[in-house]
Amino acid sequence: PMMWLKLEEKYGRDAVTTAHATAVLKQAECQRLRLKALYTVHNPSKVSEVDALLTKYEGRHPMMWLKLEEKYGRDAVTTAHATAVLKQAECQRLRLKALYTVHNPSKVSEVDALLTKYEGRHPMMWLKL
């Protein structure tokens, strides 16, 4: 909310709307990667059902993860989460690159350096943008 207001001030409403839509898509992809990681290890026959399950639980992903934890155990979900965290780093990179590609192309080459500078503090990075 505050981050998006600051981005709107800096880049305009259209930029924020585009960036937000991109972020929502990236978050959905991160959920997909996490679920796929869980099923790849613990129930490979379900990998093909990942998209259907995400659609079924759209807007209720925390409930889905609780049910999966009950079925596969906390360790399985934690491992899938750890795998997804690695994938989320790539999602952050893609999100920032998308923002700069559209609104400040000269900064695209600085994406990796910026993410390294703010490692573990990405919310602060987004506020400063």
Buried (B, 14 or more C-beta within 10 A) or exposed (E): EEBBEBBBEEBEEEBBEBBEEBBEBBBBBBBBBBBBBBBBEBBEEBEEEBEEBBEEBEEEBEEBBEEBBEEBEEEBBEBBBEBBEEBBBBBBBBBBBBBBEBBBEEBEEEBEEBBEEBEEEBEEBBEEB
